[in-house]
Amino acid sequence: MKQNMGTIDRGLRTLIAIVIGILYFTNQITGTVALVLGAFALIFLLTSFLGFCPLYLPFKISTKRTGNKA
């Protein structure tokens, strides 16, 4: 499993998951919406910690920076 997510991508996913968590714990989202967004938040956290997004594979997308450092 090769990492295909860059630092900004991982940070944004973590930030979105945190916002969803805050919305849930302050009762701004409830019911089915809370469950669906909660699932997305968990997936976002898992992929950001792993640095790998399986949905990027079929499209050959990588936000991970490669190249030479000057």
Secondary structure, 3 states (H helix, E strand, C coil): CCCCCCHHHHHHHHHHHHHHHHHHHCCCCCHHHHHHHHHHHHHHHHHHHHCCCHHHCCCCCCCCCCCCCC
